[in-house]
């Protein structure tokens, strides 16, 4: 699924952006917090899409 792959790429890119801000020492804490919040929303969206890919199995 193309959307899922794009979300994974953006999630990975946010990791790099957050790390760069923190490592530079000049990272605005509000900016870091916004990026982390965006990363969590992406993770939730990815989980939702992954759940839709797996069919429910009634046991």
Buried (B, 14 or more C-beta within 10 A) or exposed (E): EEEBEEBBEBBEEBEEBBEEBEEEEEBEEEEBEEBEEBBEEBBEBBEEBEEEEEEEEEE
